[in-house]
Amino acid sequence: MGKIVSFIKDNKKAAVTSIATVGALAIATAAGAEGADTAVVTSVTDQMTTIKDTAIAILGSVAAVAILLFGGIYGWRYGKKVFAIISK
């Protein structure tokens, strides 16, 4: 017990922060377990799935253009190097 007390005295900020964090997590967990509304959970899940699907669709349409642009730039640079080597 003496080691615990001396540790808390030496690390007051860390001890208080740890105790406050554990207390907040315990309260949040208890409140979440009691008041879980399945309609709200389902709504949030559906909306996050919609956002994910939209983001993937946007990335898919942008990726096609980006691959063509960067592929063209890379091909041009690589082609210049190849022709410079051949022309020597």
PDB file of N, CA, C and O in Angstrom, chain B, residues numbered from 101:
ATOM      1  N   MET B 101       0.820  -1.188   0.000  1.00  0.00           N
ATOM      2  CA  MET B 101       0.000   0.000   0.000  1.00  0.00           C
ATOM      3  C   MET B 101       0.864   1.251   0.000  1.00  0.00           C
ATOM      4  O   MET B 101       0.483   2.274  -0.568  1.00  0.00           O
ATOM      5  N   GLY B 102       2.016   1.169   0.632  1.00  0.00           N
ATOM      6  CA  GLY B 102       2.919   2.304   0.706  1.00  0.00           C
ATOM      7  C   GLY B 102       3.453   2.695  -0.669  1.00  0.00           C
ATOM      8  O   GLY B 102       3.644   3.879  -0.948  1.00  0.00           O
ATOM      9  N   LYS B 103       3.696   1.694  -1.536  1.00  0.00           N
ATOM     10  CA  LYS B 103       4.187   1.979  -2.879  1.00  0.00           C
ATOM     11  C   LYS B 103       3.136   2.715  -3.703  1.00  0.00           C
ATOM     12  O   LYS B 103       3.462   3.607  -4.486  1.00  0.00           O
ATOM     13  N   ILE B 104       1.893   2.340  -3.525  1.00  0.00           N
ATOM     14  CA  ILE B 104       0.808   2.981  -4.273  1.00  0.00           C
ATOM     15  C   ILE B 104       0.670   4.434  -3.852  1.00  0.00           C
ATOM     16  O   ILE B 104       0.535   5.321  -4.695  1.00  0.00           O
ATOM     17  N   VAL B 105       0.704   4.674  -2.565  1.00  0.00           N
ATOM     18  CA  VAL B 105       0.569   6.046  -2.056  1.00  0.00           C
ATOM     19  C   VAL B 105       1.740   6.902  -2.524  1.00  0.00           C
ATOM     20  O   VAL B 105       1.542   8.042  -2.944  1.00  0.00           O
ATOM     21  N   SER B 106       2.965   6.364  -2.457  1.00  0.00           N
ATOM     22  CA  SER B 106       4.123   7.142  -2.900  1.00  0.00           C
ATOM     23  C   SER B 106       4.075   7.382  -4.407  1.00  0.00           C
ATOM     24  O   SER B 106       4.487   8.445  -4.872  1.00  0.00           O
ATOM     25  N   PHE B 107       3.579   6.413  -5.178  1.00  0.00           N
ATOM     26  CA  PHE B 107       3.441   6.600  -6.624  1.00  0.00           C
ATOM     27  C   PHE B 107       2.442   7.718  -6.925  1.00  0.00           C
ATOM     28  O   PHE B 107       2.689   8.560  -7.789  1.00  0.00           O
ATOM     29  N   ILE B 108       1.316   7.723  -6.210  1.00  0.00           N
ATOM     30  CA  ILE B 108       0.303   8.765  -6.422  1.00  0.00           C
ATOM     31  C   ILE B 108       0.850  10.127  -6.029  1.00  0.00           C
ATOM     32  O   ILE B 108       0.582  11.119  -6.708  1.00  0.00           O
ATOM     33  N   LYS B 109       1.615  10.191  -4.941  1.00  0.00           N
ATOM     34  CA  LYS B 109       2.204  11.471  -4.527  1.00  0.00           C
ATOM     35  C   LYS B 109       3.200  11.984  -5.565  1.00  0.00           C
ATOM     36  O   LYS B 109       3.264  13.185  -5.830  1.00  0.00           O
ATOM     37  N   ASP B 110       3.977  11.072  -6.150  1.00  0.00           N
ATOM     38  CA  ASP B 110       4.980  11.467  -7.139  1.00  0.00           C
ATOM     39  C   ASP B 110       4.350  11.839  -8.477  1.00  0.00           C
ATOM     40  O   ASP B 110       4.882  12.681  -9.201  1.00  0.00           O
ATOM     41  N   ASN B 111       3.228  11.223  -8.804  1.00  0.00           N
ATOM     42  CA  ASN B 111       2.592  11.418 -10.114  1.00  0.00           C
ATOM     43  C   ASN B 111       1.145  11.866  -9.941  1.00  0.00           C
ATOM     44  O   ASN B 111       0.224  11.175 -10.376  1.00  0.00           O
ATOM     45  N   LYS B 112       0.945  13.000  -9.319  1.00  0.00           N
ATOM     46  CA  LYS B 112      -0.409  13.461  -9.013  1.00  0.00           C
ATOM     47  C   LYS B 112      -1.242  13.697 -10.269  1.00  0.00           C
ATOM     48  O   LYS B 112      -2.403  13.293 -10.332  1.00  0.00           O
ATOM     49  N   LYS B 113      -0.654  14.348 -11.263  1.00  0.00           N
ATOM     50  CA  LYS B 113      -1.417  14.649 -12.486  1.00  0.00           C
ATOM     51  C   LYS B 113      -1.831  13.370 -13.207  1.00  0.00           C
ATOM     52  O   LYS B 113      -2.969  13.245 -13.660  1.00  0.00           O
ATOM     53  N   ALA B 114      -0.902  12.425 -13.310  1.00  0.00           N
ATOM     54  CA  ALA B 114      -1.206  11.172 -13.988  1.00  0.00           C
ATOM     55  C   ALA B 114      -2.273  10.383 -13.229  1.00  0.00           C
ATOM     56  O   ALA B 114      -3.162   9.790 -13.841  1.00  0.00           O
ATOM     57  N   ALA B 115      -2.187  10.378 -11.905  1.00  0.00           N
ATOM     58  CA  ALA B 115      -3.165   9.649 -11.092  1.00  0.00           C
ATOM     59  C   ALA B 115      -4.554  10.257 -11.223  1.00  0.00           C
ATOM     60  O   ALA B 115      -5.536   9.534 -11.388  1.00  0.00           O
ATOM     61  N   VAL B 116      -4.641  11.593 -11.151  1.00  0.00           N
ATOM     62  CA  VAL B 116      -5.941  12.257 -11.267  1.00  0.00           C
ATOM     63  C   VAL B 116      -6.523  12.046 -12.664  1.00  0.00           C
ATOM     64  O   VAL B 116      -7.717  11.786 -12.809  1.00  0.00           O
ATOM     65  N   THR B 117      -5.690  12.158 -13.680  1.00  0.00           N
ATOM     66  CA  THR B 117      -6.161  11.946 -15.052  1.00  0.00           C
ATOM     67  C   THR B 117      -6.658  10.529 -15.243  1.00  0.00           C
ATOM     68  O   THR B 117      -7.701  10.320 -15.863  1.00  0.00           O
ATOM     69  N   SER B 118      -5.936   9.552 -14.725  1.00  0.00           N
ATOM     70  CA  SER B 118      -6.351   8.152 -14.847  1.00  0.00           C
ATOM     71  C   SER B 118      -7.674   7.891 -14.150  1.00  0.00           C
ATOM     72  O   SER B 118      -8.552   7.227 -14.700  1.00  0.00           O
ATOM     73  N   ILE B 119      -7.817   8.417 -12.934  1.00  0.00           N
ATOM     74  CA  ILE B 119      -9.055   8.214 -12.178  1.00  0.00           C
ATOM     75  C   ILE B 119     -10.232   8.881 -12.900  1.00  0.00           C
ATOM     76  O   ILE B 119     -11.318   8.307 -12.980  1.00  0.00           O
ATOM     77  N   ALA B 120     -10.014  10.090 -13.423  1.00  0.00           N
ATOM     78  CA  ALA B 120     -11.085  10.788 -14.133  1.00  0.00           C
ATOM     79  C   ALA B 120     -11.469  10.047 -15.414  1.00  0.00           C
ATOM     80  O   ALA B 120     -12.649   9.958 -15.751  1.00  0.00           O
ATOM     81  N   THR B 121     -10.475   9.517 -16.123  1.00  0.00           N
ATOM     82  CA  THR B 121     -10.758   8.782 -17.365  1.00  0.00           C
ATOM     83  C   THR B 121     -11.555   7.516 -17.079  1.00  0.00           C
ATOM     84  O   THR B 121     -12.536   7.224 -17.763  1.00  0.00           O
ATOM     85  N   VAL B 122     -11.132   6.769 -16.071  1.00  0.00           N
ATOM     86  CA  VAL B 122     -11.854   5.536 -15.713  1.00  0.00           C
ATOM     87  C   VAL B 122     -13.277   5.861 -15.288  1.00  0.00           C
ATOM     88  O   VAL B 122     -14.212   5.156 -15.666  1.00  0.00           O
ATOM     89  N   GLY B 123     -13.451   6.926 -14.502  1.00  0.00           N
ATOM     90  CA  GLY B 123     -14.796   7.316 -14.074  1.00  0.00           C
ATOM     91  C   GLY B 123     -15.678   7.719 -15.237  1.00  0.00           C
ATOM     92  O   GLY B 123     -16.844   7.330 -15.304  1.00  0.00           O
ATOM     93  N   ALA B 124     -15.116   8.511 -16.172  1.00  0.00           N
ATOM     94  CA  ALA B 124     -15.898   8.936 -17.335  1.00  0.00           C
ATOM     95  C   ALA B 124     -16.289   7.755 -18.207  1.00  0.00           C
ATOM     96  O   ALA B 124     -17.414   7.688 -18.703  1.00  0.00           O
ATOM     97  N   LEU B 125     -15.359   6.822 -18.394  1.00  0.00           N
ATOM     98  CA  LEU B 125     -15.674   5.631 -19.190  1.00  0.00           C
ATOM     99  C   LEU B 125     -16.738   4.776 -18.512  1.00  0.00           C
ATOM    100  O   LEU B 125     -17.612   4.230 -19.185  1.00  0.00           O
ATOM    101  N   ALA B 126     -16.674   4.653 -17.200  1.00  0.00           N
ATOM    102  CA  ALA B 126     -17.676   3.863 -16.480  1.00  0.00           C
ATOM    103  C   ALA B 126     -19.052   4.493 -16.611  1.00  0.00           C
ATOM    104  O   ALA B 126     -20.042   3.793 -16.823  1.00  0.00           O
ATOM    105  N   ILE B 127     -19.116   5.813 -16.487  1.00  0.00           N
ATOM    106  CA  ILE B 127     -20.405   6.500 -16.608  1.00  0.00           C
ATOM    107  C   ILE B 127     -20.950   6.386 -18.030  1.00  0.00           C
ATOM    108  O   ILE B 127     -22.133   6.112 -18.227  1.00  0.00           O
ATOM    109  N   ALA B 128     -20.085   6.595 -19.015  1.00  0.00           N
ATOM    110  CA  ALA B 128     -20.525   6.521 -20.412  1.00  0.00           C
ATOM    111  C   ALA B 128     -20.991   5.119 -20.770  1.00  0.00           C
ATOM    112  O   ALA B 128     -21.979   4.954 -21.486  1.00  0.00           O
ATOM    113  N   THR B 129     -20.284   4.110 -20.276  1.00  0.00           N
ATOM    114  CA  THR B 129     -20.671   2.726 -20.562  1.00  0.00           C
ATOM    115  C   THR B 129     -22.007   2.400 -19.915  1.00  0.00           C
ATOM    116  O   THR B 129     -22.860   1.768 -20.538  1.00  0.00           O
ATOM    117  N   ALA B 130     -22.194   2.821 -18.686  1.00  0.00           N
ATOM    118  CA  ALA B 130     -23.447   2.553 -17.995  1.00  0.00           C
ATOM    119  C   ALA B 130     -24.604   3.272 -18.678  1.00  0.00           C
ATOM    120  O   ALA B 130     -25.682   2.701 -18.841  1.00  0.00           O
ATOM    121  N   ALA B 131     -24.386   4.519 -19.075  1.00  0.00           N
ATOM    122  CA  ALA B 131     -25.452   5.276 -19.731  1.00  0.00           C
ATOM    123  C   ALA B 131     -25.767   4.681 -21.102  1.00  0.00           C
ATOM    124  O   ALA B 131     -26.929   4.610 -21.501  1.00  0.00           O
ATOM    125  N   GLY B 132     -24.744   4.260 -21.808  1.00  0.00           N
ATOM    126  CA  GLY B 132     -24.957   3.678 -23.141  1.00  0.00           C
ATOM    127  C   GLY B 132     -25.674   2.341 -23.072  1.00  0.00           C
ATOM    128  O   GLY B 132     -26.481   2.018 -23.944  1.00  0.00           O
ATOM    129  N   ALA B 133     -25.381   1.565 -22.039  1.00  0.00           N
ATOM    130  CA  ALA B 133     -26.014   0.264 -21.905  1.00  0.00           C
ATOM    131  C   ALA B 133     -27.487   0.400 -21.534  1.00  0.00           C
ATOM    132  O   ALA B 133     -28.313  -0.404 -21.966  1.00  0.00           O
ATOM    133  N   GLU B 134     -27.818   1.409 -20.739  1.00  0.00           N
ATOM    134  CA  GLU B 134     -29.201   1.574 -20.314  1.00  0.00           C
ATOM    135  C   GLU B 134     -30.063   2.220 -21.378  1.00  0.00           C
ATOM    136  O   GLU B 134     -31.216   1.832 -21.562  1.00  0.00           O
ATOM    137  N   GLY B 135     -29.514   3.212 -22.089  1.00  0.00           N
ATOM    138  CA  GLY B 135     -30.349   4.000 -22.978  1.00  0.00           C
ATOM    139  C   GLY B 135     -30.150   3.721 -24.457  1.00  0.00           C
ATOM    140  O   GLY B 135     -30.419   4.588 -25.289  1.00  0.00           O
ATOM    141  N   ALA B 136     -29.687   2.536 -24.798  1.00  0.00           N
ATOM    142  CA  ALA B 136     -29.439   2.224 -26.202  1.00  0.00           C
ATOM    143  C   ALA B 136     -30.766   2.124 -26.951  1.00  0.00           C
ATOM    144  O   ALA B 136     -31.564   1.220 -26.706  1.00  0.00           O
ATOM    145  N   ASP B 137     -30.985   3.053 -27.855  1.00  0.00           N
ATOM    146  CA  ASP B 137     -32.197   3.064 -28.672  1.00  0.00           C
ATOM    147  C   ASP B 137     -31.851   2.442 -30.012  1.00  0.00           C
ATOM    148  O   ASP B 137     -31.028   2.979 -30.754  1.00  0.00           O
ATOM    149  N   THR B 138     -32.461   1.334 -30.321  1.00  0.00           N
ATOM    150  CA  THR B 138     -32.093   0.612 -31.534  1.00  0.00           C
ATOM    151  C   THR B 138     -32.427   1.395 -32.798  1.00  0.00           C
ATOM    152  O   THR B 138     -31.760   1.219 -33.817  1.00  0.00           O
ATOM    153  N   ALA B 139     -33.436   2.251 -32.757  1.00  0.00           N
ATOM    154  CA  ALA B 139     -33.776   3.049 -33.938  1.00  0.00           C
ATOM    155  C   ALA B 139     -32.673   4.048 -34.251  1.00  0.00           C
ATOM    156  O   ALA B 139     -32.331   4.265 -35.414  1.00  0.00           O
ATOM    157  N   VAL B 140     -32.126   4.648 -33.219  1.00  0.00           N
ATOM    158  CA  VAL B 140     -31.039   5.618 -33.413  1.00  0.00           C
ATOM    159  C   VAL B 140     -29.801   4.904 -33.923  1.00  0.00           C
ATOM    160  O   VAL B 140     -29.144   5.380 -34.848  1.00  0.00           O
ATOM    161  N   VAL B 141     -29.480   3.770 -33.329  1.00  0.00           N
ATOM    162  CA  VAL B 141     -28.306   2.998 -33.743  1.00  0.00           C
ATOM    163  C   VAL B 141     -28.454   2.562 -35.197  1.00  0.00           C
ATOM    164  O   VAL B 141     -27.501   2.651 -35.971  1.00  0.00           O
ATOM    165  N   THR B 142     -29.631   2.097 -35.570  1.00  0.00           N
ATOM    166  CA  THR B 142     -29.876   1.670 -36.947  1.00  0.00           C
ATOM    167  C   THR B 142     -29.772   2.847 -37.908  1.00  0.00           C
ATOM    168  O   THR B 142     -29.199   2.714 -38.989  1.00  0.00           O
ATOM    169  N   SER B 143     -30.313   3.984 -37.530  1.00  0.00           N
ATOM    170  CA  SER B 143     -30.254   5.175 -38.382  1.00  0.00           C
ATOM    171  C   SER B 143     -28.817   5.629 -38.609  1.00  0.00           C
ATOM    172  O   SER B 143     -28.430   5.932 -39.738  1.00  0.00           O
ATOM    173  N   VAL B 144     -28.025   5.675 -37.534  1.00  0.00           N
ATOM    174  CA  VAL B 144     -26.625   6.090 -37.665  1.00  0.00           C
ATOM    175  C   VAL B 144     -25.856   5.092 -38.522  1.00  0.00           C
ATOM    176  O   VAL B 144     -25.049   5.487 -39.363  1.00  0.00           O
ATOM    177  N   THR B 145     -26.099   3.821 -38.316  1.00  0.00           N
ATOM    178  CA  THR B 145     -25.422   2.791 -39.117  1.00  0.00           C
ATOM    179  C   THR B 145     -25.777   2.925 -40.587  1.00  0.00           C
ATOM    180  O   THR B 145     -24.899   2.834 -41.445  1.00  0.00           O
ATOM    181  N   ASP B 146     -27.045   3.138 -40.889  1.00  0.00           N
ATOM    182  CA  ASP B 146     -27.476   3.300 -42.284  1.00  0.00           C
ATOM    183  C   ASP B 146     -26.842   4.537 -42.919  1.00  0.00           C
ATOM    184  O   ASP B 146     -26.389   4.483 -44.063  1.00  0.00           O
ATOM    185  N   GLN B 147     -26.806   5.639 -42.191  1.00  0.00           N
ATOM    186  CA  GLN B 147     -26.220   6.869 -42.731  1.00  0.00           C
ATOM    187  C   GLN B 147     -24.724   6.718 -42.963  1.00  0.00           C
ATOM    188  O   GLN B 147     -24.204   7.200 -43.970  1.00  0.00           O
ATOM    189  N   MET B 148     -24.023   6.055 -42.047  1.00  0.00           N
ATOM    190  CA  MET B 148     -22.583   5.838 -42.235  1.00  0.00           C
ATOM    191  C   MET B 148     -22.329   4.921 -43.429  1.00  0.00           C
ATOM    192  O   MET B 148     -21.355   5.111 -44.157  1.00  0.00           O
ATOM    193  N   THR B 149     -23.182   3.942 -43.632  1.00  0.00           N
ATOM    194  CA  THR B 149     -23.042   3.066 -44.794  1.00  0.00           C
ATOM    195  C   THR B 149     -23.266   3.856 -46.077  1.00  0.00           C
ATOM    196  O   THR B 149     -22.560   3.646 -47.063  1.00  0.00           O
ATOM    197  N   THR B 150     -24.234   4.756 -46.076  1.00  0.00           N
ATOM    198  CA  THR B 150     -24.486   5.609 -47.242  1.00  0.00           C
ATOM    199  C   THR B 150     -23.287   6.504 -47.533  1.00  0.00           C
ATOM    200  O   THR B 150     -22.892   6.661 -48.688  1.00  0.00           O
ATOM    201  N   ILE B 151     -22.714   7.087 -46.492  1.00  0.00           N
ATOM    202  CA  ILE B 151     -21.529   7.943 -46.668  1.00  0.00           C
ATOM    203  C   ILE B 151     -20.371   7.128 -47.231  1.00  0.00           C
ATOM    204  O   ILE B 151     -19.664   7.590 -48.126  1.00  0.00           O
ATOM    205  N   LYS B 152     -20.175   5.927 -46.715  1.00  0.00           N
ATOM    206  CA  LYS B 152     -19.093   5.059 -47.206  1.00  0.00           C
ATOM    207  C   LYS B 152     -19.287   4.726 -48.671  1.00  0.00           C
ATOM    208  O   LYS B 152     -18.345   4.804 -49.459  1.00  0.00           O
ATOM    209  N   ASP B 153     -20.516   4.351 -49.044  1.00  0.00           N
ATOM    210  CA  ASP B 153     -20.792   4.001 -50.439  1.00  0.00           C
ATOM    211  C   ASP B 153     -20.588   5.200 -51.367  1.00  0.00           C
ATOM    212  O   ASP B 153     -20.058   5.046 -52.468  1.00  0.00           O
ATOM    213  N   THR B 154     -21.000   6.381 -50.934  1.00  0.00           N
ATOM    214  CA  THR B 154     -20.799   7.595 -51.732  1.00  0.00           C
ATOM    215  C   THR B 154     -19.319   7.899 -51.896  1.00  0.00           C
ATOM    216  O   THR B 154     -18.872   8.238 -52.991  1.00  0.00           O
ATOM    217  N   ALA B 155     -18.555   7.780 -50.818  1.00  0.00           N
ATOM    218  CA  ALA B 155     -17.115   8.048 -50.878  1.00  0.00           C
ATOM    219  C   ALA B 155     -16.414   7.076 -51.822  1.00  0.00           C
ATOM    220  O   ALA B 155     -15.535   7.478 -52.584  1.00  0.00           O
ATOM    221  N   ILE B 156     -16.793   5.810 -51.777  1.00  0.00           N
ATOM    222  CA  ILE B 156     -16.184   4.822 -52.668  1.00  0.00           C
ATOM    223  C   ILE B 156     -16.536   5.120 -54.118  1.00  0.00           C
ATOM    224  O   ILE B 156     -15.687   4.971 -54.996  1.00  0.00           O
ATOM    225  N   ALA B 157     -17.762   5.534 -54.387  1.00  0.00           N
ATOM    226  CA  ALA B 157     -18.154   5.886 -55.748  1.00  0.00           C
ATOM    227  C   ALA B 157     -17.371   7.098 -56.257  1.00  0.00           C
ATOM    228  O   ALA B 157     -16.939   7.120 -57.409  1.00  0.00           O
ATOM    229  N   ILE B 158     -17.191   8.099 -55.402  1.00  0.00           N
ATOM    230  CA  ILE B 158     -16.418   9.286 -55.789  1.00  0.00           C
ATOM    231  C   ILE B 158     -14.972   8.907 -56.067  1.00  0.00           C
ATOM    232  O   ILE B 158     -14.404   9.313 -57.081  1.00  0.00           O
ATOM    233  N   LEU B 159     -14.374   8.129 -55.167  1.00  0.00           N
ATOM    234  CA  LEU B 159     -12.984   7.713 -55.370  1.00  0.00           C
ATOM    235  C   LEU B 159     -12.827   6.874 -56.640  1.00  0.00           C
ATOM    236  O   LEU B 159     -11.821   6.984 -57.341  1.00  0.00           O
ATOM    237  N   GLY B 160     -13.816   6.045 -56.931  1.00  0.00           N
ATOM    238  CA  GLY B 160     -13.757   5.233 -58.147  1.00  0.00           C
ATOM    239  C   GLY B 160     -13.782   6.078 -59.400  1.00  0.00           C
ATOM    240  O   GLY B 160     -13.053   5.794 -60.350  1.00  0.00           O
ATOM    241  N   SER B 161     -14.612   7.118 -59.423  1.00  0.00           N
ATOM    242  CA  SER B 161     -14.684   7.960 -60.621  1.00  0.00           C
ATOM    243  C   SER B 161     -13.451   8.840 -60.755  1.00  0.00           C
ATOM    244  O   SER B 161     -12.996   9.090 -61.871  1.00  0.00           O
ATOM    245  N   VAL B 162     -12.903   9.312 -59.650  1.00  0.00           N
ATOM    246  CA  VAL B 162     -11.699  10.146 -59.701  1.00  0.00           C
ATOM    247  C   VAL B 162     -10.471   9.291 -60.017  1.00  0.00           C
ATOM    248  O   VAL B 162      -9.560   9.745 -60.709  1.00  0.00           O
ATOM    249  N   ALA B 163     -10.445   8.068 -59.518  1.00  0.00           N
ATOM    250  CA  ALA B 163      -9.281   7.208 -59.709  1.00  0.00           C
ATOM    251  C   ALA B 163      -9.026   6.927 -61.190  1.00  0.00           C
ATOM    252  O   ALA B 163      -7.873   6.877 -61.616  1.00  0.00           O
ATOM    253  N   ALA B 164     -10.082   6.745 -61.974  1.00  0.00           N
ATOM    254  CA  ALA B 164      -9.899   6.461 -63.398  1.00  0.00           C
ATOM    255  C   ALA B 164      -9.194   7.617 -64.097  1.00  0.00           C
ATOM    256  O   ALA B 164      -8.275   7.394 -64.885  1.00  0.00           O
ATOM    257  N   VAL B 165      -9.605   8.828 -63.824  1.00  0.00           N
ATOM    258  CA  VAL B 165      -8.979  10.002 -64.432  1.00  0.00           C
ATOM    259  C   VAL B 165      -7.553  10.173 -63.907  1.00  0.00           C
ATOM    260  O   VAL B 165      -6.639  10.464 -64.680  1.00  0.00           O
ATOM    261  N   ALA B 166      -7.357   9.992 -62.593  1.00  0.00           N
ATOM    262  CA  ALA B 166      -6.033  10.166 -61.996  1.00  0.00           C
ATOM    263  C   ALA B 166      -5.034   9.158 -62.552  1.00  0.00           C
ATOM    264  O   ALA B 166      -3.877   9.500 -62.797  1.00  0.00           O
ATOM    265  N   ILE B 167      -5.472   7.930 -62.749  1.00  0.00           N
ATOM    266  CA  ILE B 167      -4.574   6.906 -63.297  1.00  0.00           C
ATOM    267  C   ILE B 167      -4.161   7.277 -64.717  1.00  0.00           C
ATOM    268  O   ILE B 167      -2.995   7.124 -65.082  1.00  0.00           O
ATOM    269  N   LEU B 168      -5.100   7.761 -65.519  1.00  0.00           N
ATOM    270  CA  LEU B 168      -4.759   8.177 -66.881  1.00  0.00           C
ATOM    271  C   LEU B 168      -3.782   9.352 -66.883  1.00  0.00           C
ATOM    272  O   LEU B 168      -2.810   9.350 -67.638  1.00  0.00           O
ATOM    273  N   LEU B 169      -4.035  10.346 -66.049  1.00  0.00           N
ATOM    274  CA  LEU B 169      -3.150  11.512 -66.002  1.00  0.00           C
ATOM    275  C   LEU B 169      -1.746  11.148 -65.527  1.00  0.00           C
ATOM    276  O   LEU B 169      -0.758  11.487 -66.177  1.00  0.00           O
ATOM    277  N   PHE B 170      -1.665  10.466 -64.404  1.00  0.00           N
ATOM    278  CA  PHE B 170      -0.351  10.116 -63.884  1.00  0.00           C
ATOM    279  C   PHE B 170       0.343   9.082 -64.755  1.00  0.00           C
ATOM    280  O   PHE B 170       1.567   9.103 -64.886  1.00  0.00           O
ATOM    281  N   GLY B 171      -0.417   8.187 -65.344  1.00  0.00           N
ATOM    282  CA  GLY B 171       0.174   7.224 -66.277  1.00  0.00           C
ATOM    283  C   GLY B 171       0.760   7.919 -67.496  1.00  0.00           C
ATOM    284  O   GLY B 171       1.838   7.555 -67.967  1.00  0.00           O
ATOM    285  N   GLY B 172       0.051   8.920 -68.008  1.00  0.00           N
ATOM    286  CA  GLY B 172       0.558   9.680 -69.153  1.00  0.00           C
ATOM    287  C   GLY B 172       1.816  10.448 -68.810  1.00  0.00           C
ATOM    288  O   GLY B 172       2.770  10.458 -69.587  1.00  0.00           O
ATOM    289  N   ILE B 173       1.827  11.090 -67.657  1.00  0.00           N
ATOM    290  CA  ILE B 173       3.013  11.842 -67.224  1.00  0.00           C
ATOM    291  C   ILE B 173       4.188  10.886 -67.024  1.00  0.00           C
ATOM    292  O   ILE B 173       5.296  11.161 -67.483  1.00  0.00           O
ATOM    293  N   TYR B 174       3.952   9.775 -66.348  1.00  0.00           N
ATOM    294  CA  TYR B 174       5.019   8.797 -66.106  1.00  0.00           C
ATOM    295  C   TYR B 174       5.517   8.213 -67.431  1.00  0.00           C
ATOM    296  O   TYR B 174       6.721   8.049 -67.624  1.00  0.00           O
ATOM    297  N   GLY B 175       4.602   7.904 -68.329  1.00  0.00           N
ATOM    298  CA  GLY B 175       4.994   7.374 -69.647  1.00  0.00           C
ATOM    299  C   GLY B 175       5.828   8.373 -70.427  1.00  0.00           C
ATOM    300  O   GLY B 175       6.805   7.991 -71.071  1.00  0.00           O
ATOM    301  N   TRP B 176       5.459   9.649 -70.382  1.00  0.00           N
ATOM    302  CA  TRP B 176       6.217  10.691 -71.074  1.00  0.00           C
ATOM    303  C   TRP B 176       7.634  10.796 -70.522  1.00  0.00           C
ATOM    304  O   TRP B 176       8.597  10.855 -71.286  1.00  0.00           O
ATOM    305  N   ARG B 177       7.764  10.819 -69.206  1.00  0.00           N
ATOM    306  CA  ARG B 177       9.093  10.933 -68.588  1.00  0.00           C
ATOM    307  C   ARG B 177       9.936   9.694 -68.881  1.00  0.00           C
ATOM    308  O   ARG B 177      11.114   9.807 -69.220  1.00  0.00           O
ATOM    309  N   TYR B 178       9.341   8.529 -68.752  1.00  0.00           N
ATOM    310  CA  TYR B 178      10.073   7.286 -69.011  1.00  0.00           C
ATOM    311  C   TYR B 178      10.457   7.205 -70.483  1.00  0.00           C
ATOM    312  O   TYR B 178      11.565   6.783 -70.815  1.00  0.00           O
ATOM    313  N   GLY B 179       9.549   7.608 -71.362  1.00  0.00           N
ATOM    314  CA  GLY B 179       9.843   7.604 -72.801  1.00  0.00           C
ATOM    315  C   GLY B 179      10.988   8.537 -73.146  1.00  0.00           C
ATOM    316  O   GLY B 179      11.833   8.193 -73.972  1.00  0.00           O
ATOM    317  N   LYS B 180      11.035   9.724 -72.523  1.00  0.00           N
ATOM    318  CA  LYS B 180      12.134  10.658 -72.763  1.00  0.00           C
ATOM    319  C   LYS B 180      13.465  10.042 -72.356  1.00  0.00           C
ATOM    320  O   LYS B 180      14.460  10.200 -73.063  1.00  0.00           O
ATOM    321  N   LYS B 181      13.496   9.337 -71.218  1.00  0.00           N
ATOM    322  CA  LYS B 181      14.729   8.702 -70.763  1.00  0.00           C
ATOM    323  C   LYS B 181      15.159   7.595 -71.718  1.00  0.00           C
ATOM    324  O   LYS B 181      16.341   7.465 -72.034  1.00  0.00           O
ATOM    325  N   VAL B 182      14.203   6.802 -72.174  1.00  0.00           N
ATOM    326  CA  VAL B 182      14.521   5.707 -73.100  1.00  0.00           C
ATOM    327  C   VAL B 182      15.076   6.270 -74.403  1.00  0.00           C
ATOM    328  O   VAL B 182      16.093   5.783 -74.897  1.00  0.00           O
ATOM    329  N   PHE B 183      14.431   7.280 -74.964  1.00  0.00           N
ATOM    330  CA  PHE B 183      14.918   7.850 -76.218  1.00  0.00           C
ATOM    331  C   PHE B 183      16.249   8.556 -76.047  1.00  0.00           C
ATOM    332  O   PHE B 183      17.059   8.570 -76.973  1.00  0.00           O
ATOM    333  N   ALA B 184      16.496   9.148 -74.868  1.00  0.00           N
ATOM    334  CA  ALA B 184      17.789   9.769 -74.613  1.00  0.00           C
ATOM    335  C   ALA B 184      18.887   8.715 -74.566  1.00  0.00           C
ATOM    336  O   ALA B 184      19.992   8.959 -75.051  1.00  0.00           O
ATOM    337  N   ILE B 185      18.606   7.560 -73.999  1.00  0.00           N
ATOM    338  CA  ILE B 185      19.597   6.475 -73.954  1.00  0.00           C
ATOM    339  C   ILE B 185      19.832   5.921 -75.352  1.00  0.00           C
ATOM    340  O   ILE B 185      20.972   5.644 -75.727  1.00  0.00           O
ATOM    341  N   ILE B 186      18.762   5.757 -76.124  1.00  0.00           N
ATOM    342  CA  ILE B 186      18.884   5.191 -77.476  1.00  0.00           C
ATOM    343  C   ILE B 186      19.654   6.145 -78.388  1.00  0.00           C
ATOM    344  O   ILE B 186      20.456   5.703 -79.211  1.00  0.00           O
ATOM    345  N   SER B 187      19.418   7.440 -78.248  1.00  0.00           N
ATOM    346  CA  SER B 187      20.025   8.408 -79.156  1.00  0.00           C
ATOM    347  C   SER B 187      21.519   8.616 -78.909  1.00  0.00           C
ATOM    348  O   SER B 187      22.194   9.224 -79.739  1.00  0.00           O
ATOM    349  N   LYS B 188      22.043   8.133 -77.804  1.00  0.00           N
ATOM    350  CA  LYS B 188      23.468   8.304 -77.514  1.00  0.00           C
ATOM    351  C   LYS B 188      24.299   7.403 -78.333  1.00  0.00           C
ATOM    352  O   LYS B 188      25.524   7.417 -78.215  1.00  0.00           O
TER     353      LYS B 188
END
